[in-house]
């Protein structure tokens, strides 16, 4: 079965929670976390071994699901 490619936009309290759950889910692949502040998304991306970006538009067309938090 193909994994759902997911991304999280906004890495505040809920965004962090969503990203962690996507990363743990066996049927999902966390493609990236995005936030307007690099200092917010880069540590989370490193922790979850995924990509960090400050431009959410770069994710469009590359994911199956997006969580906006």
PyMOL commands that set and color helices and strands:
alter all, ss='L'
color gray80, all
select helices_A, chain A and resi 13-24+38-48+56-59
alter helices_A, ss='H'
color red, helices_A
select strands_A, chain A and resi 4-9+28-34+51-53+65-68
alter strands_A, ss='S'
color yellow, strands_A
deselect
rebuild
show_as cartoon
